[in-house]
Amino acid sequence: MNRGHFIITGTSRGIGEQLSTMLLDNGNFVYGISRGDSNTLDKYKNYTHRNFDLSNILGIELMLKEIFNQINLNDSEMICLINNAAMLEPLKRIDNCNAEEINKNLQISLIAPMVLTSYFIRQTDNVQIRKKIINISSGSGTYPAPAMSVYCTAKAGINMFTQCIGAEQSKQQYPLEIIAVDPGMVETELQIVARGKNDQDFEMAKFFKQAHQTGQLQSTEELGKHLINIIDKKIEPGKLVNYSEG
């Protein structure tokens, strides 16, 4: 695959940490954004970490500007933004959710990726190297689930946002590739949280428990391999991609 610079959110664990490790092992530069650190990633000399809470929407552009100041786009083969970070909770009926819970979820899961994408495009608009944005989506963006209305809505929003930006980029002189990837069911902390809920409080908990018990979950390493292939492929901007297409 092309050696390049990768800006990835949610790198302290799970999919973000695993994918970052694989990209670093391939000789790429990774700029991780998360509230927590990763002992695994901190060992790499070509890894740069930004401790940042993505619910701080108004601080995103300054944070991203500092990252771009470290990147020489004239000496790069590829630059890629991977919007991976998301918030699962609140996992309850919407009438039991308060404004603060709804607001924080949408800030992290939907608004932050939109702001990151906006700034990324502005900084790379006239750059002729390969440019790509991958938005990590979910089957929840397509299939409604009780007590998951906020999460499902955020992921549906990510899908539509990706399609809109794909349509915009098709008219640009140097278009970037933007896609949304449904990673399937992966063994992450989000899965652990969901299946750890009481069945009476969160009726979908049974579904998550069954998926785990019957071995339906893929590992982050397995998904990482698919994502590496998806990064390498040239895919029509705005497309919604299933992880298996990697």
Secondary structure as UniProt FT lines:
FT   STRAND          5..9
FT   HELIX           14..25
FT   TURN            26..27
FT   STRAND          29..34
FT   TURN            39..40
FT   HELIX           41..43
FT   TURN            45..46
FT   STRAND          47..51
FT   TURN            54..55
FT   HELIX           57..59
FT   HELIX           60..68
FT   TURN            69..70
FT   HELIX           73..75
FT   STRAND          78..83
FT   HELIX           94..96
FT   HELIX           99..106
FT   HELIX           107..111
FT   HELIX           112..124
FT   TURN            125..126
FT   STRAND          130..136
FT   HELIX           139..141
FT   TURN            146..147
FT   HELIX           149..169
FT   TURN            170..171
FT   STRAND          177..182
FT   HELIX           189..195
FT   TURN            199..201
FT   TURN            203..204
FT   HELIX           205..213
FT   TURN            214..215
FT   HELIX           220..232
FT   TURN            237..238
FT   STRAND          240..242
FT   HELIX           243..245
//
